[in-house]
Amino acid sequence: MSSHTIHSYRDTVVLLLRFIASIRKVEVCDLDLADLQPDRILAFLAHLEKDRGNSATTRNVRLAAIHAFFRYVGAQHPDHLEQAQRVLGVPFKRTDQRVIEYLDRTEIETVLAGIDRKTADGRRDYALLATMFNTGARVQEVIDLRANDLQLTRPYQLRLFGKGRKERYCPLWPQTAQVLMAMCDERSIDLRSDARVFLNHRGTRLTRFGVRYILAKHIDRARPAVASLARKRLHPHSMRHSTAVALLKSGVDLSTISQWLGHASPTTTSRYATLDLDMKRDAINRVKPIAASRKTAWRTSETVLQWLENL
């Protein structure tokens, strides 16, 4: 598992143990595995939503960690298998599926054009957002990027390490390669070194929250110029969605996009095929409308029953 998954599991266990200890009125160190019964797990999940104000999605993330722990319990301690199976039977909640938000090409061009590249921070911001759109990299992938992952001579490309440390290469547009080269030259970065490519203004490693702040700042500046941005809830992962939709609209097949983005399954990529309204309109325009047909006369009960029996 990645460090982020481990930290998420850790936080879940801390919250769960503190909650169970509070309702049992004992110290955490006095708890036993038998205290983690399904009814208390359900009470903990209800506490997350009602008292802590967590969403159903967060509740499901916590439950996934609890399930992972009890799968381990069931495998390592068969004497607790019945308890483990009952906890694993605690269901996830259905959650609303939000529409995936992304930036179209005009919006991205406006955001990039509004960055003040006369400052060092502006040049870094431009290089960061241009690289994210070019590669469709996850936030963690782009902040983990090191100088020796870049190939800024033809063929331009960079190396990314995705989930499970899966390695993949993404091609770079010449413009993106030039921007990255200029930024590396400015900071005197040796492209053979393992120096971080993107740093914050203090010269330390850029964080996911830093990337979110940078993107939000430049999107806010672009909103007055592009009315459509006012209706969108955008975050760093939206840049990844934007890359996928841009590739799809350019005629790139889903299998290639899946490899480009580092998806474990092409099924994950297929959701982008339903996003763009222009593509939907183009598809419906290629289909001939169905001619009006004569209505069936449902005159008798026998006609209805005969029709049903023939289905």
N, C-alpha and C positions, 0 to 999 in steps of 0.2 A: 504494500500500500504506500501511497505518497505520504509525505509528512503532514500535508493538510488533512488527509483522511484520518491519520493517527491522532492529530490534535482534536479533530471533531469527535472521535470516539472517546478520547480522554475527557473532553468537556461534558459529554453525555454521562459518563460514569460518575463524574464528580457531582453533577446535578442530581442524578438518581440516588446516589448514596446519601447525600445531604437531605433529600426529601424523605427517603425511607427512615432515616435516623430521626428526623423531626417528628414524624407521625408515630414512631415507636418510642419516642422520648428516651433514646439511648445515644451513646457516642457512636460515631461511624465505625470505630475499631471493634465495637461490640456486635456488629451486624454479622449474620450468618447467611449462607446461600439460601437457606429456607425462608429468609425474610423477603426474598425477591419473588413473590408470588404474582400470578397474572393480575389479580384484583388491584394490587399495589402498583403494578406497572401501568394499568389503566388509570389509576388515580394520579400517577405522576404525569401521564400524557395530558390528562384534563387540567392539571396544575399548570403545565406549560402554556396551554391556550388561554385559560381563564385568568390566572394570576400573573404570568409573565408576558401575556399578550403576544405569544408566538403564533405564527400562521400555521395552517394545516401542513404546508410544505416543510416547515422547520420541525413540526411534530413528527412527520414521517422520517426525516433525517435522523432524529433522536431514536426513533423506534428501530430504524435500520441498524444502528450501532448496538442496541440491546439485542436484536436478533442475532447479530454477528457473534456477540458474547455467548449467547445461549446455544448457538451451533457448536461453538468450541466446548461448552460445558457438556453437551450431549455426546460429543465425540470422545472427550477425555475422561468423563466420569459417568459411565453408563448407569450408576446407581441413582443419578439425578435425571435420567432420560425422560421420565414422565413429566417432571416439572419443566424441563427444557421444551418439550413438545407443546405443552400448554402455553408457555410464553410465546413460542414461535407461531402459535395460532392467533395471537393478538393481531387484528387486521390493520392495514394502512388505511388512511382516509382518502377518499376521492378529493382531488384538488382541481381548481379551475385551470384550464389550459389557456394561458395568455397568448395573444397574437405575438409572433416573433417580430420585434422591431429592428429595423435596419436603416442604414442611410443609402439613398440612391447616389448615383455618380455625381449629379449636380450638387447635392448637399455636401458630399465629401470634398469636392473641389472648392466649394464656398468656405468650408471649415478650414481647409489647408491654406487657402488664399488669405484668410484673415489672421494667420499667425505672423507675428512680427519677427522676421528672421534676422533683424539687425542685432538682436541680443543672443547671448549664448544659450539661455533657456529656451528662447524661441526656436533656435536652430535645432536644439535637442528635441523639442516638442514636435517640430515638423518631421524630423527623421523618424521619431517614434511612431507617430500616427501613419505616416506614409508606409513604413515597414509593416505595421499591423494590417493595413488594408491590402498591401501587396501580397502578404503571405497567409493572411487569415489565422495568424498565430494566436493561441490562447495567451491570456495575460501573463501567466506564470512562465510560459515558454519565452516570451519576448523579454521579460525582465531577467531571465536566466541566461540570456544570450551573451556569449563571450566573443572576444575578438577573433580567436582561432576557429570560430564557427562561421565566419564570414569568408566568402570567396568573391573579392571585388575586382577580379580580372575575368575575362570571358572564359567560359560561360558564367555569368553572374548568378550566384546562388548563396544560400545560407543553410546551416544545419540547425534543426530544432529537436529538442528532446521532449516528447509528449508524455501522456499518462503511461505509467509503468516503465518510464525511461525508454520508450520506443523512439527510435531515431528516424528522422526523415529529412529529406532535402527539399527546399522550395526554391524555384527560380526567382530571380529578381529582375524587374524592369531596369534598363540602363539608368533611367532617372533616379530610381531608388538607390541603386548602387553608387551613383555619383554623390547623392546626399549623404549616404553613410560614409563614403570615403572622405568627403570634406569634413565631417564631424570627427572622424578618427584622426585625420591630419591635424585638426585644430587642437585636439587633446593629446597629440603625440602618442597615440596608441599603436603599439607594435601588433600587427595583425597575426603574428605567430604566438602571441601571449594569450593567457587566459583571463585578461582584464575584462571587467564587465563593460558592455557597450553602452548601456543606458544607466546614468547615475542621477541622483537628485541634486538640488542646488548646493548641498553640503558636501558633495563629492562621495557620498556613500550609496549603497545599493538602492535603487528605486523599488518601491513596494507596489503591491496591487492597488492600495488606496491612493498612492501617488499617481498611478496611471489613471484611475477613476477621476481624480481631481483635475488632471491635465486635460482629459477629454471633455469633462463637463465645462471647464473654463472656456475652451475654444468653441464648443457648441453654443454656449450662452451668448458669446460674441457674434455668432453667425445667425442666431434666431431672427433678429430684425430684418435680415436680408433674405431669408428663406422662410416663408410662412409655414411650410409643412413641418418644420422642426419643432414648432410650438406644440404640436399634438403628439409628439413622440416621447416615450420614456426610454432614454438611451443610456447605455453603460458600456464598459470596455468590450464585453462579449458581443455587443452589437456590431463592432467592427468586423468580427469573424463572420457574423451573419451577412454583413454587407459584401464581404469578399465572395461568399458562396453564391449569393444572388447575382452579383456582377458576372461571375464565371458562367452561371447557368444562362443568363440573358445573352451572353456572348456565344452560346452554342456548345459549351463544354459539357461532355456527358457526365452523368452522376457518378460513375465509377472513378473517373479522373478527379472529380471534385472531392470524393471521399478520400482518395489517397493524398490529395493536396492538403486537406484539413486534418488528416491523421485520424479519421473515424475508424473505430474498430469494425463497424458494419455499414455497408451501403444503405441499410434501412434508415440509419440516422440521417443520412444526407437527403433521402427522398422527401423529407418534409419541406425542403426549400422549393420543391417543384410546385407547391401549393401557395406560395407566398405572393408572388408578384402579380398585381392586377393587370398590368399591360400584357403579360404572357397569357393570363386567363382570357382577356378580351380577344387576343389574337387567336387563341384556340377556339373560342366560340364562333368567331367570324369565319373559320374554316369549315364549320359544320353547317350543312344545309338545314334550315328549319323543317320541322315535321309538318307535313300537310294536314289540314284539318280533316278528321275522319268522322264518319257518320256515327252518331251515338247509338249504343245498343238499346233496343226497346225492352225494358224489363217489365213485361206485361203480366206475367204469371209467376207464381211461386215456383212452378216446375222449371221455368227457364233459369231462375237464379240457382236452384239446386243442381240442375244439370251443369251449369257453368262451374259451380264450385267442385263438383265431382270430377270434372275434366282437368282441374288444375294439376 
